[in-house]
């Protein structure tokens, strides 16, 4: 029995390890989500803001981010997206006209997977030129509003990924490790059983006198 006990302990440890690998993958499946936009989706502002922004629950990665701010068939985004804390901020060019704007954003979340969405706002007046008065900031012209659907800029206007790919890709590497661990459990169990049978046979062949 002294030989069997360490093997049984190893079987239990391997089984616990395999279970931990399988269940540890579940919490990592959630992507970051957009919590609000500035201006708010559907908002009416007095003038075109100097920038637009999207606020996330975690800090997105700077690489692979992009925002277009379109009105009248022209993209008024000026320069690259800036990641400031948990916000993606996109400046707008001077001279942007009054009208309805559509913002399409795409960032790489902190788990390295892309998420995207859209929102709209309407400006009653155009942005001022360099010689004109100062342009109102987004926060002054329209407060941000919560985004009802996680990972979207507005209900029905954007999704974090197509439905089939909305969750993180299945962690096959972890499953592979779990399979190896389970195989080790089976091997140890069979080995323990054979040694126990051999020990019993030896006891039967050499009865006590």
C-alpha positions in Angstrom: 0.0 0.0 0.0 2.9 2.4 0.6 3.7 2.2 -3.2 0.1 2.9 -4.2 -0.6 5.9 -2.0 2.0 8.2 -3.7 0.5 7.2 -7.1 -3.0 7.9 -5.9 -1.9 11.3 -4.7 -0.3 12.0 -8.1 -3.6 11.0 -9.8 -5.6 13.4 -7.6 -3.0 16.2 -8.2 -3.1 15.7 -12.0 -6.9 15.7 -12.0 -7.0 18.9 -10.0 -4.5 20.5 -12.4 -6.5 19.5 -15.5 -9.7 21.0 -13.9 -7.9 24.2 -13.1 -6.7 24.6 -16.7 -10.2 24.1 -18.1 -12.0 26.4 -15.8 -9.4 29.2 -15.8 -10.1 29.9 -19.5 -13.7 31.0 -18.9 -13.0 34.5 -17.2 -10.7 35.5 -20.1 -13.4 35.3 -22.7 -14.8 38.8 -22.2 -13.7 41.8 -24.3 -13.5 45.4 -23.2 -16.7 47.4 -23.9 -17.5 51.0 -24.8 -19.3 52.7 -21.9 -20.0 56.2 -23.4 -19.3 58.5 -26.2 -18.8 62.3 -26.5 -20.9 63.7 -28.0 -23.6 61.3 -27.0 -25.2 59.2 -29.6 -28.0 61.2 -31.4 -27.0 64.4 -29.6 -27.5 67.9 -31.1 -24.6 70.3 -30.5 -24.3 74.0 -31.3 -21.0 73.7 -33.2 -18.8 70.9 -34.5 -16.6 69.9 -31.6 -12.9 70.0 -31.7 -12.8 66.2 -31.0 -14.9 63.2 -30.4 -14.1 60.4 -27.9 -15.2 56.9 -26.8 -14.8 55.8 -23.2 -14.1 52.2 -22.4 -14.2 50.1 -19.2 -10.4 49.4 -19.7 -7.6 51.1 -21.4 -7.5 50.0 -25.1 -4.3 49.4 -27.0 -3.0 52.2 -29.2 -2.0 49.9 -32.1 -4.7 49.2 -34.7 -7.1 52.0 -33.6 -9.0 54.1 -36.0 -11.9 56.6 -36.0 -13.6 58.3 -39.0 -15.9 61.3 -38.5 -17.9 61.7 -41.7 -20.2 64.5 -42.9 -21.2 65.4 -46.4 -19.2 62.4 -47.7 -15.9 63.7 -46.3 -13.9 62.4 -43.4 -13.1 65.2 -41.0 -10.8 63.3 -38.7 -7.5 65.0 -38.1 -4.5 62.8 -37.5 -4.3 59.5 -35.6 -6.4 58.4 -32.6 -5.0 59.3 -29.2 -5.4 56.8 -26.4 -5.7 58.8 -23.1 -6.3 56.6 -20.1 -9.4 54.6 -21.0 -10.5 57.0 -23.8 -10.0 56.9 -27.6 -9.9 60.6 -28.7 -10.1 61.7 -32.3 -9.5 65.4 -33.2 -11.4 67.0 -36.1 -10.1 69.3 -38.8 -10.9 73.0 -38.8 -13.7 74.1 -41.1 -16.0 71.1 -40.6 -19.5 72.1 -41.7 -22.8 72.0 -39.9 -24.8 68.8 -40.4 -25.1 65.3 -39.3 -21.9 63.4 -38.4 -21.4 59.6 -38.3 -18.5 58.4 -36.2 -17.2 54.9 -36.9 -14.6 53.7 -34.4 -12.4 50.6 -34.1 -9.9 49.9 -31.3 -8.0 46.9 -30.0 -9.1 46.1 -26.5 -6.8 45.3 -23.7 -7.2 41.5 -24.4 -5.7 42.2 -27.9 -9.0 41.7 -29.8 -10.6 44.4 -32.0 -13.9 45.9 -31.1 -15.9 48.5 -33.1 -19.0 50.6 -33.2 -20.7 53.7 -34.5 -22.6 56.7 -33.2 -24.0 59.9 -34.7 -24.5 63.5 -33.7 -25.8 66.7 -35.4 -24.0 70.1 -35.3 -26.1 73.2 -35.8 -23.1 75.3 -36.8 -19.7 74.5 -38.4 -16.3 74.5 -36.8 -14.6 77.8 -36.7 -11.4 78.5 -38.7 -8.0 79.3 -37.2 -8.9 83.0 -37.4 -12.3 82.6 -35.8 -13.4 82.2 -32.3 -12.4 79.2 -30.2 -14.3 76.0 -31.0 -16.3 74.5 -28.1 -15.0 71.3 -26.6 -17.1 68.1 -26.8 -17.7 68.2 -23.1 -19.1 71.7 -23.3 -21.3 71.2 -26.3 -22.8 67.9 -25.3 -22.4 65.7 -22.3 -21.4 62.1 -22.7 -24.1 59.4 -22.3 -23.9 55.8 -21.4 -23.8 53.3 -24.2 -26.7 50.9 -23.5 -25.2 47.9 -25.3 -21.8 46.8 -24.2 -19.1 47.1 -26.9 -21.3 49.3 -29.2 -21.3 53.0 -30.0 -25.2 53.0 -30.2 -28.0 50.4 -30.1 -28.1 48.6 -33.4 -25.4 50.6 -35.0 -22.3 48.6 -34.2 -21.1 45.4 -32.6 -17.9 44.3 -31.0 -17.5 41.5 -33.5 -19.9 39.5 -35.8 -22.1 37.3 -33.6 -20.2 34.1 -34.4 -16.9 35.8 -33.3 -18.1 37.9 -30.5 -16.3 35.9 -27.8 -12.6 35.3 -27.5 -11.4 32.5 -29.7 -11.5 29.1 -28.0 -8.3 28.5 -26.0 -7.1 25.4 -27.8 -3.7 25.6 -26.2 -5.2 25.3 -22.7 -7.4 22.5 -23.8 -4.4 20.7 -25.2 -2.7 21.0 -21.8 -5.8 19.7 -20.1 -5.9 16.7 -22.4 -2.3 15.9 -21.6 -3.0 16.2 -17.9 -6.0 14.0 -18.2 -3.9 11.5 -20.2 -1.4 11.5 -17.3 -4.2 10.9 -14.9 -5.3 7.8 -16.9 -1.7 6.5 -17.2 -1.1 6.9 -13.5 -4.4 5.2 -12.6 -3.6 2.2 -14.9 -0.1 2.0 -13.5 -1.4 2.1 -10.0 -3.9 -0.6 -10.7 -1.3 -2.9 -12.3 1.1 -2.4 -9.4 -1.7 -3.2 -6.9 -2.6 -6.3 -8.9 1.0 -7.4 -9.0 1.4 -6.8 -5.3 -1.7 -8.9 -4.6 -0.4 -11.7 -6.8 2.9 -11.6 -5.0 1.2 -11.9 -1.7 -0.9 -14.8 -3.0 2.2 -16.7 -4.3 4.1 -16.3 -1.0 1.6 -17.0 1.8 2.7 -16.5 5.3 4.0 -19.7 6.9 
